[in-house]
Amino acid sequence: MTWALPLLAAAAPAPEPASWTDPTTGHRIVRVDDRPGNYGLYFNYNPFTPDGKRMIYLTPEGIRVADTSNWTTKLVLKEKIDRLLFVGNRAPIAYYSTSPIGNEAASTVWSVDLDSGERRRIADLPGGRIASINADDTLLAGHRELAPPPAAIAAQGNRDPKTGSPTYAANGPDGKPLPFAVAKEQWMAKRLAAGVPMEIFTIDLRTGARKTVTRSNDWLNHVLFSPADPTLLSYCHEGPWQKVDRIWTIRTDGSRKTKVHQRTFQGEIAGHEYWAPDGRTIWYDLIQPMGVRWLASFDVVSGARRWYALRPGQGSYHYSSSPDSRTFAGDGNDEGKYISLFHPRPDTNPRTRDTLDGETLIAAGDLQTERLADLSKQDYTLEPNQHFTPDGKWLVYRANVEGKPAIYAVEVAKAR
């Protein structure tokens, strides 16, 4: 069923947003929006229309779009929304969910045409979360719990309505509040140990029919379609990374379940996986004992692997690939607070062997850093979650460097 809503009345031309040149890096920065309650999408959800000209984000009043040519913004749907999801790959249609309760409770999934304002009710969910749309815009995918977790566990991890960041809280043996990261780690360990039964499912966008892909007592999360293959999903076994074999792929019919990375060291961790634009390469953060760290990849078609060594100051909460896959971006962490570009330098030593006893070896290299935006004042309980614009000219991120959460864009080319 569809609802043709009147387009919001035309308003006076939006003022140009504030911009400046970062004195540390020399790159131009635009403050896109600092309205209270602004919320940008997670690093692996697509916020851009197929033509790259608009970017969606959420405010308490509803869905706004930013014009990526000048970063002016406007409200396109005035509605109370629980979760803004993503934009489709074939048409300028945004997907979102509404719920009277929130936090993966029962919800309704909707779409809205960003040109006409027409809304469509897609499906009612008994619980869980929609996480991805496939390459040809025919299927949604998500995950849900088939039984409720213990109440004390379910109460944690809700999003802060003002910042959009998850909330975790716990006290130590001395009764004093634990740091955010420690409280989160403890909660994740308890949630993993609870063994709550879950499923990954798809929804047919034409009919609304829901179908189970796989079920498990493992904690399932980060369900993502390949940008190129409409029947291929990646997902993770969530939890403290050192306790799980995290990254997997599976077909929408439940076949060909494949582990992407096999741990070889005690304490080795891998995570924050994402699909490269080619739709066949999965990149992920790999940390081995003694602080050895890599940006690692797996080609799901050929099985080839490439690992780029991460040097001190190159760590990030999230990495992403440019649209042409020639560079990477990172959002930094407490050891190096920057939005950065990383230029890959593959090992071209002619003596390097490609195979050993018929087995393909891992190709190695390292990364050269280019700083784009200084986040020295960032509190990383809010994750920047950077996104390349489809033309590769900007990185959009969220930060609290001016004392409150705001959405920013930094120009990849240095200001003249």
MARPA-163494 format. One record per residue (C-alpha): x, y, z; residue in one letter. Coordinates in steps of 0.2 Angstrom, whole numbers, plus 5000, padded with zeros to 4 digits. Example, Ala and Ser with C-alpha at 12.3 -4.5 7.8 and 13.67 -1.06 7.14 Angstrom:
2
506249785039A 506849955036S 
This chain:
416
500050005000M 500650174996T 500350355003W 500550504992A 501150635004L 501150814999P 502950874996L 503450995009L 503151175005A 504551264996A 505551375008A 506751515005A 508451454998P 509451375012A 510951475018P 512651405013E 513351305028P 514851365037A 516551315030S 518451335034W 520151265031T 520751145044D 522351235050P 523151075054T 522850985038T 522551115025G 520851035019H 519251125018R 517851075030I 516051105029V 514851095044R 513351015036V 512151015051D 512351035070D 510451025074R 510150945091P 509850755088G 510650745071N 511150565066Y 512150505052G 512150325046L 513350195051Y 514950175041F 514350035030N 512550095026Y 512350195010N 511650365013P 511850424995F 510550424981T 511150324965P 511650484956D 512750544971G 511850714972K 510950694989R 511350615006M 510050575019I 510250595037Y 509050595052L 508450735064T 507150725077P 505850805065E 506250675052G 507250635036I 508350775029R 509450775013V 511050865010A 511450924992D 513250854990T 513650994977S 513551134991N 512951045007W 511351145009T 510051035017T 508151025018K 506850915027L 506050795015V 504950685027L 504250755043K 503850605054E 504450525070K 505650385064I 506450255075D 507850205063R 508450285046L 509150135036L 509850175019F 509550235001V 509250104988G 510450064974N 509350084959R 508150234964A 508150384975P 507150294988I 507550305007A 507050165019Y 506650185037Y 505750105052S 504450165064T 504150085081S 503250145097P 504550055108I 506250055098G 507849955101N 507349805090E 505549785096A 504149765084A 504249895070S 503549935053T 504749955038V 504350095026W 505150175010S 504950355004V 505350424987D 506450574989L 505750654973D 503850634975S 503750614994G 502750454991E 502850335006R 502550145005R 502250025019R 503349875016I 503149755030A 502849735049D 504249655059L 503849565075P 505649615081G 507349635075G 508249755063R 508349785044I 510149805040A 510449805021S 509649805004I 510249704989N 511149764973A 509549764963D 508349834976D 507249674977T 507749614995L 507949685012L 508949585025A 509049595044G 509149495060H 508049465075R 508049375091E 506849225092L 506749235111A 507049385123P 508749405131P 508849425150P 508149585155A 509749655162A 510549625146I 509149695135A 509149855145A 510949905139Q 511549965122G 510050085118N 510450235108R 510550405117D 509150505109P 510350665109K 511850585101T 511350425093G 512750335102S 512450175111P 512350185130T 513350065141Y 513550085160A 514149975174A 515049985190N 516649905195G 517049815211P 517349975220D 515550035215G 516250175204K 515650185186P 516750095173L 517450185158P 516250175142F 517350045133A 517549935148V 515649935152A 515349895133K 516549755134E 515749675149Q 514049695142W 514549615125M 515249465134A 513649435144K 512549455129R 513649325119L 513649205134A 511749215135A 511549115119G 509949195113V 509249105098P 509249225082M 508949215064E 509449315048I 508049345036F 507549435020T 506049525015I 505449534997D 505149714992L 503849674980R 502749564991T 503349595009G 503649405011A 504849365025R 506049215023K 507349145035T 509149125029V 509949045044T 509649025062R 510949005076S 511149025095N 512649135091D 512449325091W 512149375073L 512449555067N 513049665053H 512049585040V 512649665023L 512249625005F 513649624992S 513549784982P 513649674966A 512849504969D 511049514974P 511049344983T 512649354993L 512649415011L 514049445024S 513649445042Y 514549425059C 514549325075H 514549475087E 515349475104G 517049515111P 518149495095W 519349375103Q 517949255108K 517149235091V 517449175073D 516749335067R 516549365048I 515549245037W 514649245020T 513049155015I 511849145001R 510049205003T 509449025001D 510548975016G 511848885006S 513748905005R 514048975023K 515849025023T 517049085036K 518049235029V 519449235042H 520249085052Q 521149135068R 522849065069T 523449155085F 522749145102Q 521949315105G 521949365087E 520449475082I 519549525066A 518049645064G 517249795057H 517149715040E 516349795025Y 516149765007W 517249854994A 516349944980P 516749794968D 515549684978G 516749544979R 518049604992T 517749605010I 518949715020W 519149705039Y 520249755054D 521449615059L 522449625075I 523649495080Q 524649475096P 526049595101M 525049735093G 525349675075V 523949755065R 523249745047W 521949805035L 521549635028A 520449585013S 519649425006F 519049404988D 517549294989V 517649244970V 519549204969S 519949174987G 521449294986A 521949395001R 522949555003R 523449625020W 524149805022Y 525149835038A 524549965049L 525850075057R 525750175073P 524450315071G 523550225057Q 522250135068G 520450185066S 518750125072Y 518150105054H 518950095037Y 518150125021S 518650115002S 518550254990S 517250224975P 518750184964D 519550064977S 521150154975R 521250234993T 520550195010F 519850315023A 519950295042G 519050385056D 520450375069G 520450325087N 521150385104D 522950355098E 522750465082G 521250575081K 521050615063Y 519950585048I 521350515036S 521650445019L 522750295017F 523650265001H 524050074998P 525850024993R 525849844988P 527449744990D 528249744972T 529749644977N 530049534962P 530649394973R 529049384982T 528149224979R 526349204974D 526049024979T 526848894990L 526548714986D 525048764975G 524248874989E 523949054985T 524949164998L 524349325006I 524949474996A 525649615008A 525949795008G 525849955019D 524950115019L 525450295017Q 524450425028T 523650585022E 522750685036R 521150765031L 520250825047A 520950855064D 519850775078L 521050805092S 519450865103K 518450715098Q 517650605111D 517650435103Y 516050375112T 515350455097L 516050365082E 516350475066P 515850335054N 516550415038Q 515850395021H 516550435004F 515350534993T 515050434977P 516150554967D 517550524979G 517850704982K 517250715000W 517250615016L 515650645027V 515850605046Y 515050645062R 516050725077A 515850825093N 517450925091V 516451085094E 515651025110G 514050945102K 513750815089P 513750885071A 513850815053I 515350875043Y 516150855026A 517950865022V 518650895005E 519850754999V 520850874988A 521851004998K 521151184999A 522051304987R 
